[in-house]
């Protein structure tokens, strides 16, 4: 098998996109070959691989893991609730804050 | 000028994308020709026009305005804060809830 970002197998993003995983693949550190494809599927559907790749390139490397986490959270929330996405969570927390105390 | 989604001028999304605005343009009801292009620019940068178009097609028409509003909110938050996006707002509200009362 070809040399890849994570070692002997393609990362989860490249596995999902059915493409060769480059040594410097921007997704490789955050999407493992096993659970990664399912996690990346939501991100790809909502944001698109190209947009996320561009976004990560503008984020410092030590912050990319957290960026991928929040992007994945937003993507999953938007798939679950296409109208409100994770903004539903914000509305809910705002209501809780309004009525607390 | 050609017939467009909103009347005589292209909608804000089509103006931004420099394309003809069709009579049934999915973006036309939500992006006016004046302020629309700037609002659509953030959405296009973060989500991509094609992804948002597909997402809106799966949302009932009466809910689309709210969907566009929350998508625009998420996009603007992600541009302002590339690492956390609007999830920063969720973290902040969760912290407030934790320490209230």
N, CA and C atoms of all chains as a GROMACS GRO file, in nm:
protein
  606
    1UNK      N    1   0.085  -0.121   0.000
    1UNK     CA    2   0.000   0.000   0.000
    1UNK      C    3   0.088   0.126   0.000
    2UNK      N    4   0.038   0.232  -0.057
    2UNK     CA    5   0.117   0.354  -0.067
    2UNK      C    6   0.141   0.420   0.069
    3UNK      N    7   0.242   0.505   0.075
    3UNK     CA    8   0.270   0.580   0.198
    3UNK      C    9   0.155   0.678   0.222
    4UNK      N   10   0.110   0.688   0.344
    4UNK     CA   11  -0.005   0.774   0.373
    4UNK      C   12   0.023   0.860   0.495
    5UNK      N   13  -0.074   0.950   0.523
    5UNK     CA   14  -0.060   1.042   0.635
    5UNK      C   15  -0.046   0.972   0.768
    6UNK      N   16  -0.118   0.861   0.786
    6UNK     CA   17  -0.120   0.796   0.916
    6UNK      C   18  -0.037   0.670   0.923
    7UNK      N   19   0.021   0.629   0.815
    7UNK     CA   20   0.101   0.508   0.818
    7UNK      C   21   0.066   0.418   0.701
    8UNK      N   22   0.019   0.298   0.732
    8UNK     CA   23  -0.002   0.202   0.624
    8UNK      C   24  -0.139   0.212   0.558
    9UNK      N   25  -0.238   0.270   0.627
    9UNK     CA   26  -0.370   0.280   0.565
    9UNK      C   27  -0.413   0.426   0.551
   10UNK      N   28  -0.503   0.457   0.456
   10UNK     CA   29  -0.542   0.597   0.438
   10UNK      C   30  -0.618   0.648   0.560
   11UNK      N   31  -0.614   0.779   0.582
   11UNK     CA   32  -0.689   0.836   0.694
   11UNK      C   33  -0.838   0.824   0.666
   12UNK      N   34  -0.918   0.848   0.768
   12UNK     CA   35  -1.063   0.833   0.754
   12UNK      C   36  -1.124   0.924   0.650
   13UNK      N   37  -1.070   1.046   0.636
   13UNK     CA   38  -1.122   1.141   0.537
   13UNK      C   39  -1.093   1.090   0.396
   14UNK      N   40  -0.968   1.050   0.371
   14UNK     CA   41  -0.929   1.002   0.238
   14UNK      C   42  -0.998   0.870   0.205
   15UNK      N   43  -1.022   0.789   0.308
   15UNK     CA   44  -1.094   0.663   0.289
   15UNK      C   45  -1.236   0.696   0.242
   16UNK      N   46  -1.299   0.793   0.308
   16UNK     CA   47  -1.435   0.833   0.270
   16UNK      C   48  -1.437   0.893   0.130
   17UNK      N   49  -1.336   0.976   0.099
   17UNK     CA   50  -1.330   1.043  -0.032
   17UNK      C   51  -1.272   0.952  -0.141
   18UNK      N   52  -1.232   0.832  -0.102
   18UNK     CA   53  -1.172   0.733  -0.192
   18UNK      C   54  -1.056   0.794  -0.272
   19UNK      N   55  -0.968   0.859  -0.198
   19UNK     CA   56  -0.852   0.917  -0.265
   19UNK      C   57  -0.724   0.876  -0.192
   20UNK      N   58  -0.611   0.895  -0.260
   20UNK     CA   59  -0.483   0.860  -0.200
   20UNK      C   60  -0.456   0.956  -0.083
   21UNK      N   61  -0.407   0.904   0.027
   21UNK     CA   62  -0.380   0.987   0.144
   21UNK      C   63  -0.233   1.030   0.140
   22UNK      N   64  -0.211   1.159   0.119
   22UNK     CA   65  -0.074   1.211   0.107
   22UNK      C   66  -0.004   1.212   0.242
   23UNK      N   67   0.129   1.215   0.237
   23UNK     CA   68   0.210   1.218   0.360
   23UNK      C   69   0.172   1.340   0.445
   24UNK      N   70   0.144   1.452   0.377
   24UNK     CA   71   0.110   1.574   0.450
   24UNK      C   72  -0.041   1.602   0.450
   25UNK      N   73  -0.123   1.498   0.440
   25UNK     CA   74  -0.270   1.512   0.439
   25UNK      C   75  -0.314   1.592   0.563
   26UNK      N   76  -0.389   1.698   0.540
   26UNK     CA   77  -0.430   1.786   0.650
   26UNK      C   78  -0.533   1.719   0.743
   27UNK      N   79  -0.603   1.618   0.690
   27UNK     CA   80  -0.706   1.551   0.770
   27UNK      C   81  -0.651   1.434   0.853
   28UNK      N   82  -0.540   1.377   0.808
   28UNK     CA   83  -0.487   1.253   0.867
   28UNK      C   84  -0.474   1.253   1.019
   29UNK      N   85  -0.426   1.364   1.081
   29UNK     CA   86  -0.410   1.357   1.227
   29UNK      C   87  -0.542   1.350   1.304
   30UNK      N   88  -0.654   1.377   1.236
   30UNK     CA   89  -0.782   1.391   1.308
   30UNK      C   90  -0.888   1.287   1.269
   31UNK      N   91  -0.859   1.210   1.166
   31UNK     CA   92  -0.957   1.110   1.121
   31UNK      C   93  -0.888   0.976   1.103
   32UNK      N   94  -0.907   0.888   1.199
   32UNK     CA   95  -0.843   0.758   1.191
   32UNK      C   96  -0.912   0.673   1.083
   33UNK      N   97  -0.846   0.568   1.046
   33UNK     CA   98  -0.895   0.485   0.935
   33UNK      C   99  -1.022   0.408   0.969
   34UNK      N  100  -1.046   0.384   1.097
   34UNK     CA  101  -1.163   0.303   1.136
   34UNK      C  102  -1.290   0.387   1.157
   35UNK      N  103  -1.290   0.471   1.262
   35UNK     CA  104  -1.410   0.553   1.289
   35UNK      C  105  -1.412   0.682   1.206
   36UNK      N  106  -1.298   0.719   1.153
   36UNK     CA  107  -1.285   0.845   1.079
   36UNK      C  108  -1.381   0.866   0.962
   37UNK      N  109  -1.401   0.765   0.876
   37UNK     CA  110  -1.488   0.788   0.760
   37UNK      C  111  -1.629   0.832   0.799
   38UNK      N  112  -1.687   0.772   0.901
   38UNK     CA  113  -1.823   0.809   0.944
   38UNK      C  114  -1.825   0.952   0.998
   39UNK      N  115  -1.722   0.987   1.076
   39UNK     CA  116  -1.712   1.122   1.133
   39UNK      C  117  -1.695   1.225   1.021
   40UNK      N  118  -1.613   1.186   0.922
   40UNK     CA  119  -1.587   1.280   0.813
   40UNK      C  120  -1.708   1.296   0.721
   41UNK      N  121  -1.790   1.194   0.711
   41UNK     CA  122  -1.907   1.197   0.621
   41UNK      C  123  -1.998   1.316   0.653
   42UNK      N  124  -2.024   1.338   0.782
   42UNK     CA  125  -2.112   1.450   0.822
   42UNK      C  126  -2.047   1.583   0.786
   43UNK      N  127  -1.918   1.595   0.813
   43UNK     CA  128  -1.845   1.718   0.782
   43UNK      C  129  -1.848   1.745   0.632
   44UNK      N  130  -1.827   1.641   0.554
   44UNK     CA  131  -1.826   1.654   0.408
   44UNK      C  132  -1.963   1.697   0.356
   45UNK      N  133  -2.067   1.639   0.414
   45UNK     CA  134  -2.203   1.668   0.368
   45UNK      C  135  -2.242   1.814   0.396
   46UNK      N  136  -2.205   1.862   0.513
   46UNK     CA  137  -2.248   1.996   0.555
   46UNK      C  138  -2.154   2.106   0.506
   47UNK      N  139  -2.024   2.086   0.523
   47UNK     CA  140  -1.928   2.192   0.490
   47UNK      C  141  -1.856   2.169   0.356
   48UNK      N  142  -1.837   2.043   0.319
   48UNK     CA  143  -1.757   2.013   0.200
   48UNK      C  144  -1.611   1.999   0.239
   49UNK      N  145  -1.546   1.898   0.186
   49UNK     CA  146  -1.406   1.869   0.220
   49UNK      C  147  -1.315   1.986   0.186
   50UNK      N  148  -1.338   2.047   0.072
   50UNK     CA  149  -1.251   2.157   0.027
   50UNK      C  150  -1.260   2.278   0.120
   51UNK      N  151  -1.384   2.314   0.161
   51UNK     CA  152  -1.400   2.427   0.252
   51UNK      C  153  -1.332   2.402   0.386
   52UNK      N  154  -1.347   2.279   0.438
   52UNK     CA  155  -1.287   2.247   0.569
   52UNK      C  156  -1.134   2.246   0.557
   53UNK      N  157  -1.084   2.193   0.447
   53UNK     CA  158  -0.940   2.192   0.425
   53UNK      C  159  -0.885   2.335   0.425
   54UNK      N  160  -0.953   2.426   0.354
   54UNK     CA  161  -0.911   2.567   0.348
   54UNK      C  162  -0.917   2.630   0.487
   55UNK      N  163  -1.025   2.599   0.559
   55UNK     CA  164  -1.042   2.656   0.693
   55UNK      C  165  -0.929   2.611   0.785
   56UNK      N  166  -0.898   2.481   0.782
   56UNK     CA  167  -0.791   2.428   0.869
   56UNK      C  168  -0.655   2.488   0.836
   57UNK      N  169  -0.633   2.515   0.708
   57UNK     CA  170  -0.504   2.574   0.668
   57UNK      C  171  -0.482   2.711   0.732
   58UNK      N  172  -0.592   2.778   0.769
   58UNK     CA  173  -0.582   2.910   0.832
   58UNK      C  174  -0.587   2.903   0.984
   59UNK      N  175  -0.586   2.781   1.037
   59UNK     CA  176  -0.587   2.762   1.183
   59UNK      C  177  -0.449   2.711   1.225
   60UNK      N  178  -0.387   2.768   1.330
   60UNK     CA  179  -0.256   2.718   1.373
   60UNK      C  180  -0.265   2.569   1.409
   61UNK      N  181  -0.159   2.494   1.378
   61UNK     CA  182  -0.160   2.348   1.397
   61UNK      C  183  -0.206   2.306   1.538
   62UNK      N  184  -0.159   2.373   1.646
   62UNK     CA  185  -0.203   2.327   1.780
   62UNK      C  186  -0.354   2.346   1.805
   63UNK      N  187  -0.420   2.429   1.725
   63UNK     CA  188  -0.563   2.453   1.743
   63UNK      C  189  -0.650   2.369   1.649
   64UNK      N  190  -0.589   2.296   1.557
   64UNK     CA  191  -0.667   2.226   1.454
   64UNK      C  192  -0.754   2.114   1.511
   65UNK      N  193  -0.705   2.046   1.613
   65UNK     CA  194  -0.782   1.935   1.672
   65UNK      C  195  -0.914   1.988   1.727
   66UNK      N  196  -0.907   2.100   1.799
   66UNK     CA  197  -1.027   2.162   1.855
   66UNK      C  198  -1.118   2.214   1.743
   67UNK      N  199  -1.057   2.268   1.638
   67UNK     CA  200  -1.136   2.317   1.524
   67UNK      C  201  -1.213   2.201   1.458
   68UNK      N  202  -1.145   2.087   1.439
   68UNK     CA  203  -1.210   1.970   1.380
   68UNK      C  204  -1.324   1.923   1.470
   69UNK      N  205  -1.301   1.927   1.600
   69UNK     CA  206  -1.404   1.884   1.696
   69UNK      C  207  -1.529   1.972   1.685
   70UNK      N  208  -1.508   2.104   1.682
   70UNK     CA  209  -1.625   2.194   1.676
   70UNK      C  210  -1.694   2.188   1.538
   71UNK      N  211  -1.615   2.169   1.433
   71UNK     CA  212  -1.674   2.155   1.298
   71UNK      C  213  -1.758   2.028   1.291
   72UNK      N  214  -1.705   1.920   1.348
   72UNK     CA  215  -1.779   1.792   1.350
   72UNK      C  216  -1.907   1.806   1.432
   73UNK      N  217  -1.898   1.879   1.541
   73UNK     CA  218  -2.016   1.902   1.626
   73UNK      C  219  -2.123   1.978   1.549
   74UNK      N  220  -2.082   2.086   1.481
   74UNK     CA  221  -2.177   2.165   1.402
   74UNK      C  222  -2.239   2.083   1.289
   75UNK      N  223  -2.155   2.002   1.224
   75UNK     CA  224  -2.203   1.920   1.112
   75UNK      C  225  -2.307   1.818   1.159
   76UNK      N  226  -2.276   1.749   1.268
   76UNK     CA  227  -2.369   1.649   1.320
   76UNK      C  228  -2.500   1.714   1.365
   77UNK      N  229  -2.489   1.831   1.428
   77UNK     CA  230  -2.610   1.901   1.473
   77UNK      C  231  -2.695   1.945   1.354
   78UNK      N  232  -2.630   1.988   1.245
   78UNK     CA  233  -2.706   2.034   1.128
   78UNK      C  234  -2.774   1.917   1.057
   79UNK      N  235  -2.711   1.801   1.058
   79UNK     CA  236  -2.774   1.683   0.996
   79UNK      C  237  -2.894   1.639   1.080
   80UNK      N  238  -2.878   1.645   1.212
   80UNK     CA  239  -2.986   1.605   1.304
   80UNK      C  240  -3.103   1.705   1.296
   81UNK      N  241  -3.070   1.834   1.287
   81UNK     CA  242  -3.172   1.939   1.285
   81UNK      C  243  -3.139   2.037   1.173
   82UNK      N  244  -3.188   2.009   1.049
   82UNK     CA  245  -3.150   2.091   0.933
   82UNK      C  246  -3.193   2.238   0.944
   83UNK      N  247  -3.292   2.268   1.024
   83UNK     CA  248  -3.338   2.408   1.034
   83UNK      C  249  -3.252   2.488   1.132
   84UNK      N  250  -3.229   2.434   1.250
   84UNK     CA  251  -3.158   2.510   1.353
   84UNK      C  252  -3.014   2.466   1.377
   85UNK      N  253  -2.978   2.343   1.343
   85UNK     CA  254  -2.842   2.295   1.368
   85UNK      C  255  -2.806   2.315   1.515
   86UNK      N  256  -2.681   2.347   1.542
   86UNK     CA  257  -2.638   2.364   1.682
   86UNK      C  258  -2.689   2.495   1.742
   87UNK      N  259  -2.748   2.580   1.659
   87UNK     CA  260  -2.806   2.705   1.712
   87UNK      C  261  -2.925   2.671   1.803
   88UNK      N  262  -2.986   2.554   1.782
   88UNK     CA  263  -3.093   2.508   1.872
   88UNK      C  264  -3.041   2.496   2.014
   89UNK      N  265  -2.918   2.451   2.026
   89UNK     CA  266  -2.855   2.435   2.157
   89UNK      C  267  -2.834   2.573   2.221
   90UNK      N  268  -2.795   2.670   2.140
   90UNK     CA  269  -2.775   2.808   2.189
   90UNK      C  270  -2.908   2.866   2.238
   91UNK      N  271  -3.013   2.848   2.157
   91UNK     CA  272  -3.146   2.898   2.196
   91UNK      C  273  -3.189   2.835   2.329
   92UNK      N  274  -3.167   2.704   2.339
   92UNK     CA  275  -3.207   2.630   2.459
   92UNK      C  276  -3.131   2.681   2.583
   93UNK      N  277  -3.000   2.700   2.568
   93UNK     CA  278  -2.918   2.750   2.680
   93UNK      C  279  -2.957   2.892   2.718
   94UNK      N  280  -2.992   2.973   2.616
   94UNK     CA  281  -3.033   3.112   2.643
   94UNK      C  282  -3.164   3.114   2.722
   95UNK      N  283  -3.255   3.022   2.686
   95UNK     CA  284  -3.382   3.013   2.758
   95UNK      C  285  -3.360   2.971   2.903
   96UNK      N  286  -3.269   2.873   2.920
   96UNK     CA  287  -3.236   2.826   3.056
   96UNK      C  288  -3.178   2.941   3.139
   97UNK      N  289  -3.090   3.020   3.077
   97UNK     CA  290  -3.026   3.132   3.148
   97UNK      C  291  -3.130   3.237   3.186
   98UNK      N  292  -3.228   3.257   3.095
   98UNK     CA  293  -3.333   3.357   3.113
   98UNK      C  294  -3.421   3.322   3.235
   99UNK      N  295  -3.448   3.193   3.250
   99UNK     CA  296  -3.541   3.152   3.355
   99UNK      C  297  -3.473   3.099   3.481
  100UNK      N  298  -3.338   3.100   3.482
  100UNK     CA  299  -3.271   3.052   3.603
  100UNK      C  300  -3.266   3.163   3.708
  101UNK      N  301  -3.269   3.128   3.834
  101UNK     CA  302  -3.267   3.220   3.948
  101UNK      C  303  -3.394   3.307   3.958
  102UNK      N  304  -3.302   4.363  -1.847
  102UNK     CA  305  -3.244   4.260  -1.759
  102UNK      C  306  -3.331   4.134  -1.757
  103UNK      N  307  -3.270   4.021  -1.739
  103UNK     CA  308  -3.346   3.896  -1.744
  103UNK      C  309  -3.442   3.882  -1.626
  104UNK      N  310  -3.539   3.794  -1.643
  104UNK     CA  311  -3.633   3.765  -1.535
  104UNK      C  312  -3.557   3.693  -1.424
  105UNK      N  313  -3.579   3.733  -1.302
  105UNK     CA  314  -3.504   3.673  -1.192
  105UNK      C  315  -3.595   3.634  -1.077
  106UNK      N  316  -3.535   3.572  -0.978
  106UNK     CA  317  -3.611   3.525  -0.862
  106UNK      C  318  -3.682   3.637  -0.789
  107UNK      N  319  -3.618   3.752  -0.780
  107UNK     CA  320  -3.676   3.858  -0.698
  107UNK      C  321  -3.737   3.971  -0.780
  108UNK      N  322  -3.730   3.964  -0.910
  108UNK     CA  323  -3.787   4.071  -0.992
  108UNK      C  324  -3.690   4.114  -1.098
  109UNK      N  325  -3.654   4.242  -1.096
  109UNK     CA  326  -3.573   4.293  -1.206
  109UNK      C  327  -3.424   4.274  -1.186
  110UNK      N  328  -3.378   4.259  -1.060
  110UNK     CA  329  -3.235   4.241  -1.037
  110UNK      C  330  -3.207   4.105  -0.975
  111UNK      N  331  -3.084   4.053  -0.993
  111UNK     CA  332  -3.055   3.920  -0.936
  111UNK      C  333  -3.056   3.925  -0.784
  112UNK      N  334  -3.084   3.812  -0.722
  112UNK     CA  335  -3.082   3.807  -0.576
  112UNK      C  336  -2.937   3.823  -0.528
  113UNK      N  337  -2.920   3.845  -0.398
  113UNK     CA  338  -2.788   3.868  -0.342
  113UNK      C  339  -2.692   3.752  -0.361
  114UNK      N  340  -2.745   3.629  -0.356
  114UNK     CA  341  -2.661   3.510  -0.373
  114UNK      C  342  -2.610   3.503  -0.517
  115UNK      N  343  -2.702   3.520  -0.612
  115UNK     CA  344  -2.663   3.512  -0.754
  115UNK      C  345  -2.574   3.629  -0.793
  116UNK      N  346  -2.597   3.744  -0.731
  116UNK     CA  347  -2.512   3.860  -0.755
  116UNK      C  348  -2.370   3.827  -0.709
  117UNK      N  349  -2.358   3.767  -0.591
  117UNK     CA  350  -2.227   3.729  -0.539
  117UNK      C  351  -2.162   3.624  -0.628
  118UNK      N  352  -2.243   3.526  -0.670
  118UNK     CA  353  -2.190   3.416  -0.751
  118UNK      C  354  -2.175   3.454  -0.900
  119UNK      N  355  -2.219   3.577  -0.934
  119UNK     CA  356  -2.213   3.628  -1.072
  119UNK      C  357  -2.278   3.531  -1.170
  120UNK      N  358  -2.400   3.490  -1.132
  120UNK     CA  359  -2.471   3.398  -1.221
  120UNK      C  360  -2.613   3.451  -1.242
  121UNK      N  361  -2.679   3.397  -1.344
  121UNK     CA  362  -2.817   3.437  -1.373
  121UNK      C  363  -2.907   3.390  -1.259
  122UNK      N  364  -2.999   3.473  -1.217
  122UNK     CA  365  -3.089   3.436  -1.109
  122UNK      C  366  -3.218   3.379  -1.169
  123UNK      N  367  -3.240   3.250  -1.151
  123UNK     CA  368  -3.356   3.185  -1.210
  123UNK      C  369  -3.485   3.224  -1.138
  124UNK      N  370  -3.596   3.207  -1.207
  124UNK     CA  371  -3.728   3.240  -1.149
  124UNK      C  372  -3.748   3.161  -1.019
  125UNK      N  373  -3.702   3.037  -1.018
  125UNK     CA  374  -3.720   2.952  -0.899
  125UNK      C  375  -3.592   2.942  -0.814
  126UNK      N  376  -3.510   3.044  -0.818
  126UNK     CA  377  -3.384   3.044  -0.741
  126UNK      C  378  -3.415   3.020  -0.593
  127UNK      N  379  -3.349   2.920  -0.535
  127UNK     CA  380  -3.377   2.882  -0.395
  127UNK      C  381  -3.328   2.989  -0.296
  128UNK      N  382  -3.232   3.070  -0.338
  128UNK     CA  383  -3.176   3.172  -0.248
  128UNK      C  384  -3.253   3.305  -0.253
  129UNK      N  385  -3.321   3.331  -0.366
  129UNK     CA  386  -3.382   3.463  -0.391
  129UNK      C  387  -3.470   3.515  -0.277
  130UNK      N  388  -3.554   3.430  -0.212
  130UNK     CA  389  -3.640   3.488  -0.107
  130UNK      C  390  -3.564   3.536   0.017
  131UNK      N  391  -3.437   3.497   0.028
  131UNK     CA  392  -3.365   3.524   0.154
  131UNK      C  393  -3.244   3.616   0.139
  132UNK      N  394  -3.208   3.647   0.016
  132UNK     CA  395  -3.092   3.733  -0.006
  132UNK      C  396  -3.128   3.844  -0.104
  133UNK      N  397  -3.151   3.963  -0.049
  133UNK     CA  398  -3.188   4.075  -0.136
  133UNK      C  399  -3.066   4.120  -0.217
  134UNK      N  400  -3.093   4.198  -0.317
  134UNK     CA  401  -2.987   4.238  -0.410
  134UNK      C  402  -2.886   4.335  -0.348
  135UNK      N  403  -2.928   4.407  -0.242
  135UNK     CA  404  -2.839   4.508  -0.184
  135UNK      C  405  -2.748   4.449  -0.074
  136UNK      N  406  -2.809   4.410   0.040
  136UNK     CA  407  -2.728   4.356   0.150
  136UNK      C  408  -2.696   4.207   0.132
  137UNK      N  409  -2.773   4.141   0.047
  137UNK     CA  410  -2.761   3.996   0.028
  137UNK      C  411  -2.622   3.944  -0.008
  138UNK      N  412  -2.551   4.009  -0.102
  138UNK     CA  413  -2.421   3.954  -0.142
  138UNK      C  414  -2.323   3.941  -0.024
  139UNK      N  415  -2.318   4.040   0.062
  139UNK     CA  416  -2.226   4.035   0.178
  139UNK      C  417  -2.266   3.923   0.273
  140UNK      N  418  -2.396   3.908   0.295
  140UNK     CA  419  -2.448   3.803   0.384
  140UNK      C  420  -2.418   3.665   0.324
  141UNK      N  421  -2.434   3.655   0.192
  141UNK     CA  422  -2.412   3.527   0.127
  141UNK      C  423  -2.264   3.491   0.120
  142UNK      N  424  -2.177   3.592   0.116
  142UNK     CA  425  -2.033   3.568   0.105
  142UNK      C  426  -1.983   3.478   0.218
  143UNK      N  427  -2.026   3.507   0.341
  143UNK     CA  428  -1.983   3.427   0.456
  143UNK      C  429  -2.034   3.284   0.444
  144UNK      N  430  -2.160   3.269   0.406
  144UNK     CA  431  -2.220   3.136   0.390
  144UNK      C  432  -2.145   3.056   0.284
  145UNK      N  433  -2.114   3.124   0.173
  145UNK     CA  434  -2.043   3.058   0.063
  145UNK      C  435  -1.903   3.014   0.106
  146UNK      N  436  -1.837   3.099   0.183
  146UNK     CA  437  -1.700   3.069   0.225
  146UNK      C  438  -1.696   2.949   0.320
  147UNK      N  439  -1.791   2.942   0.411
  147UNK     CA  440  -1.788   2.837   0.514
  147UNK      C  441  -1.857   2.708   0.467
  148UNK      N  442  -1.975   2.720   0.409
  148UNK     CA  443  -2.052   2.601   0.373
  148UNK      C  444  -2.045   2.566   0.224
  149UNK      N  445  -2.030   2.666   0.139
  149UNK     CA  446  -2.036   2.643  -0.005
  149UNK      C  447  -2.180   2.656  -0.053
  150UNK      N  448  -2.198   2.726  -0.164
  150UNK     CA  449  -2.333   2.750  -0.217
  150UNK      C  450  -2.406   2.620  -0.247
  151UNK      N  451  -2.336   2.524  -0.303
  151UNK     CA  452  -2.399   2.398  -0.342
  151UNK      C  453  -2.450   2.320  -0.220
  152UNK      N  454  -2.367   2.316  -0.114
  152UNK     CA  455  -2.410   2.244   0.007
  152UNK      C  456  -2.532   2.309   0.070
  153UNK      N  457  -2.535   2.442   0.074
  153UNK     CA  458  -2.648   2.513   0.135
  153UNK      C  459  -2.773   2.495   0.049
  154UNK      N  460  -2.755   2.497  -0.081
  154UNK     CA  461  -2.868   2.476  -0.171
  154UNK      C  462  -2.930   2.338  -0.148
  155UNK      N  463  -2.845   2.236  -0.136
  155UNK     CA  464  -2.893   2.098  -0.112
  155UNK      C  465  -2.963   2.090   0.023
  156UNK      N  466  -2.904   2.156   0.123
  156UNK     CA  467  -2.962   2.154   0.258
  156UNK      C  468  -3.100   2.218   0.258
  157UNK      N  469  -3.112   2.334   0.192
  157UNK     CA  470  -3.242   2.404   0.189
  157UNK      C  471  -3.349   2.324   0.116
  158UNK      N  472  -3.307   2.249   0.014
  158UNK     CA  473  -3.403   2.167  -0.061
  158UNK      C  474  -3.469   2.061   0.028
  159UNK      N  475  -3.399   2.023   0.136
  159UNK     CA  476  -3.452   1.923   0.228
  159UNK      C  477  -3.523   1.985   0.348
  160UNK      N  478  -3.539   2.117   0.346
  160UNK     CA  479  -3.609   2.187   0.454
  160UNK      C  480  -3.744   2.235   0.400
  161UNK      N  481  -3.854   2.214   0.473
  161UNK     CA  482  -3.984   2.263   0.423
  161UNK      C  483  -3.979   2.415   0.400
  162UNK      N  484  -4.047   2.463   0.297
  162UNK     CA  485  -4.041   2.605   0.260
  162UNK      C  486  -4.067   2.699   0.379
  163UNK      N  487  -4.168   2.672   0.465
  163UNK     CA  488  -4.192   2.767   0.575
  163UNK      C  489  -4.077   2.775   0.676
  164UNK      N  490  -3.990   2.674   0.676
  164UNK     CA  491  -3.877   2.673   0.771
  164UNK      C  492  -3.747   2.727   0.711
  165UNK      N  493  -3.748   2.755   0.582
  165UNK     CA  494  -3.622   2.790   0.515
  165UNK      C  495  -3.563   2.923   0.561
  166UNK      N  496  -3.649   3.019   0.593
  166UNK     CA  497  -3.600   3.150   0.636
  166UNK      C  498  -3.520   3.135   0.766
  167UNK      N  499  -3.573   3.056   0.859
  167UNK     CA  500  -3.505   3.032   0.986
  167UNK      C  501  -3.375   2.953   0.962
  168UNK      N  502  -3.381   2.857   0.868
  168UNK     CA  503  -3.261   2.779   0.836
  168UNK      C  504  -3.152   2.870   0.780
  169UNK      N  505  -3.188   2.961   0.691
  169UNK     CA  506  -3.090   3.055   0.635
  169UNK      C  507  -3.033   3.143   0.746
  170UNK      N  508  -3.119   3.183   0.838
  170UNK     CA  509  -3.074   3.269   0.949
  170UNK      C  510  -2.970   3.196   1.035
  171UNK      N  511  -2.998   3.072   1.069
  171UNK     CA  512  -2.904   2.998   1.156
  171UNK      C  513  -2.776   2.960   1.080
  172UNK      N  514  -2.789   2.931   0.951
  172UNK     CA  515  -2.669   2.900   0.869
  172UNK      C  516  -2.581   3.026   0.859
  173UNK      N  517  -2.644   3.141   0.838
  173UNK     CA  518  -2.568   3.267   0.830
  173UNK      C  519  -2.500   3.297   0.964
  174UNK      N  520  -2.571   3.268   1.071
  174UNK     CA  521  -2.515   3.290   1.206
  174UNK      C  522  -2.391   3.202   1.226
  175UNK      N  523  -2.404   3.074   1.192
  175UNK     CA  524  -2.291   2.981   1.206
  175UNK      C  525  -2.173   3.023   1.118
  176UNK      N  526  -2.204   3.064   0.995
  176UNK     CA  527  -2.097   3.104   0.902
  176UNK      C  528  -2.022   3.226   0.954
  177UNK      N  529  -2.097   3.327   0.999
  177UNK     CA  530  -2.032   3.448   1.050
  177UNK      C  531  -1.948   3.419   1.175
  178UNK      N  532  -2.001   3.331   1.261
  178UNK     CA  533  -1.927   3.295   1.382
  178UNK      C  534  -1.798   3.219   1.347
  179UNK      N  535  -1.804   3.134   1.245
  179UNK     CA  536  -1.685   3.055   1.206
  179UNK      C  537  -1.579   3.145   1.143
  180UNK      N  538  -1.622   3.247   1.070
  180UNK     CA  539  -1.524   3.340   1.010
  180UNK      C  540  -1.458   3.423   1.121
  181UNK      N  541  -1.540   3.464   1.219
  181UNK     CA  542  -1.489   3.545   1.330
  181UNK      C  543  -1.395   3.463   1.419
  182UNK      N  544  -1.431   3.336   1.441
  182UNK     CA  545  -1.354   3.248   1.529
  182UNK      C  546  -1.336   3.112   1.460
  183UNK      N  547  -1.228   3.100   1.377
  183UNK     CA  548  -1.211   2.978   1.296
  183UNK      C  549  -1.194   2.849   1.380
  184UNK      N  550  -1.153   2.861   1.503
  184UNK     CA  551  -1.132   2.739   1.584
  184UNK      C  552  -1.263   2.692   1.647
  185UNK      N  553  -1.337   2.782   1.708
  185UNK     CA  554  -1.457   2.742   1.782
  185UNK      C  555  -1.589   2.776   1.712
  186UNK      N  556  -1.590   2.873   1.623
  186UNK     CA  557  -1.714   2.915   1.558
  186UNK      C  558  -1.821   2.946   1.662
  187UNK      N  559  -1.946   2.913   1.633
  187UNK     CA  560  -2.054   2.944   1.727
  187UNK      C  561  -2.053   2.850   1.847
  188UNK      N  562  -1.970   2.745   1.843
  188UNK     CA  563  -1.959   2.655   1.959
  188UNK      C  564  -1.898   2.731   2.078
  189UNK      N  565  -1.824   2.839   2.049
  189UNK     CA  566  -1.771   2.924   2.157
  189UNK      C  567  -1.887   2.981   2.238
  190UNK      N  568  -1.995   3.016   2.170
  190UNK     CA  569  -2.114   3.071   2.235
  190UNK      C  570  -2.178   2.964   2.325
  191UNK      N  571  -2.179   2.840   2.277
  191UNK     CA  572  -2.236   2.729   2.355
  191UNK      C  573  -2.151   2.706   2.480
  192UNK      N  574  -2.019   2.703   2.464
  192UNK     CA  575  -1.929   2.685   2.580
  192UNK      C  576  -1.952   2.796   2.683
  193UNK      N  577  -1.963   2.919   2.633
  193UNK     CA  578  -1.980   3.034   2.721
  193UNK      C  579  -2.113   3.024   2.798
  194UNK      N  580  -2.220   2.987   2.728
  194UNK     CA  581  -2.351   2.974   2.793
  194UNK      C  582  -2.351   2.859   2.893
  195UNK      N  583  -2.279   2.750   2.859
  195UNK     CA  584  -2.270   2.636   2.951
  195UNK      C  585  -2.197   2.675   3.079
  196UNK      N  586  -2.093   2.756   3.063
  196UNK     CA  587  -2.019   2.804   3.180
  196UNK      C  588  -2.106   2.894   3.268
  197UNK      N  589  -2.183   2.981   3.201
  197UNK     CA  590  -2.274   3.070   3.275
  197UNK      C  591  -2.376   2.988   3.353
  198UNK      N  592  -2.430   2.883   3.289
  198UNK     CA  593  -2.532   2.799   3.353
  198UNK      C  594  -2.472   2.725   3.473
  199UNK      N  595  -2.344   2.684   3.457
  199UNK     CA  596  -2.274   2.609   3.561
  199UNK      C  597  -2.256   2.694   3.688
  200UNK      N  598  -2.226   2.822   3.666
  200UNK     CA  599  -2.194   2.907   3.781
  200UNK      C  600  -2.310   2.998   3.825
  201UNK      N  601  -2.427   2.981   3.760
  201UNK     CA  602  -2.540   3.065   3.802
  201UNK      C  603  -2.606   3.003   3.925
  202UNK      N  604  -2.668   3.084   4.006
  202UNK     CA  605  -2.737   3.045   4.131
  202UNK      C  606  -2.640   3.002   4.242
   0.00000   0.00000   0.00000
